[in-house]
Amino acid sequence: MSGLEWLEAASYLVTIVGLPLAIGVFIYDRRRDQQNDEEEIFLRLSDEYADFMRLVIDNADLHLLSPAAKGELSEDQLERKHALFAILVSLFERAYVLVFEDDMSRQQARLWQSWADYMTEWCQREDFRAALPGLLQGEDPGFKEMIGRIAEMSAGKAG
């Protein structure tokens, strides 16, 4: 075989083996990058929720960590409570927009379930459910529908 024939045979080999292998590696890397991006988004959102919980702790006089409201709150306390609920709803909407999909992979569903649990936990509070309609104006329609369903289920369990 001449050098030219060897090169031609090598080019066929690259075409038959190398090209599909390169495509496979490319697809694998894209999926791994996408999974890493999803996990990074989840970690950022989790950090934001931890920051929110620090705000709740800093405002312990609002009794947001106990499921039932305790006593009457002053105007200042009511205003701070409403602001904290607004921050929380904004965080929940961000999580919905960035994480939720109608057709989620197993990994995405696992990440989303944490947020669904947080929403359920907060929707079990009567004061949070009462504040929701005013806080949901202008929010994503899909998010409004989802948290509305969660609030209805929570109200049914509470009542």
VENWOCOR-V680274 format. One record per residue. N is the residue number from 0. D_LAST is the distance of its C-alpha to the last C-alpha in Angstrom with 1 decimal. Layout:
N&D_LAST  N&D_LAST
//
This chain:
0&86.2  1&86.8  2&84.6  3&83.4  4&82.3  5&80.4  6&78.6  7&77.8  8&76.5  9&74.4  10&72.9  11&71.9  12&70.4  13&68.4  14&67.2  15&66.3  16&64.7  17&64.1  18&62.4  19&59.6  20&59.2  21&58.9  22&56.3  23&54.3  24&54.5  25&53.4  26&50.3  27&49.4  28&49.8  29&47.7  30&44.8  31&45.1  32&45.2  33&42.2  34&40.3  35&41.5  36&40.4  37&36.9  38&36.8  39&38.3  40&35.7  41&32.9  42&34.7  43&35.1  44&31.4  45&30.6  46&33.1  47&31.4  48&28.0  49&29.8  50&31.4  51&28.0  52&26.9  53&30.1  54&29.2  55&25.9  56&28.0  57&30.6  58&28.0  59&26.5  60&26.3  61&23.3  62&21.2  63&20.0  64&20.4  65&17.9  66&14.2  67&13.6  68&15.9  69&18.7  70&20.7  71&21.9  72&23.6  73&26.9  74&27.8  75&29.4  76&26.4  77&24.1  78&26.7  79&27.0  80&23.2  81&23.2  82&26.4  83&24.9  84&21.9  85&24.6  86&26.6  87&23.7  88&22.9  89&26.6  90&26.9  91&24.1  92&26.0  93&29.3  94&28.0  95&26.8  96&30.1  97&32.2  98&30.6  99&28.6  100&30.6  101&29.8  102&32.3  103&32.1  104&34.5  105&33.3  106&34.0  107&32.2  108&29.1  109&29.3  110&29.6  111&26.8  112&24.3  113&24.5  114&23.4  115&20.6  116&19.4  117&19.9  118&17.9  119&15.0  120&15.3  121&15.5  122&12.8  123&10.3  124&11.6  125&10.1  126&13.8  127&15.0  128&12.7  129&13.9  130&17.4  131&17.5  132&18.8  133&21.8  134&22.4  135&22.6  136&25.5  137&28.5  138&26.9  139&27.8  140&26.4  141&25.6  142&23.8  143&21.7  144&20.7  145&19.9  146&17.8  147&16.1  148&15.1  149&14.1  150&11.9  151&10.3  152&9.9  153&8.5  154&5.9  155&5.1  156&5.5  157&3.8  158&0.0
//
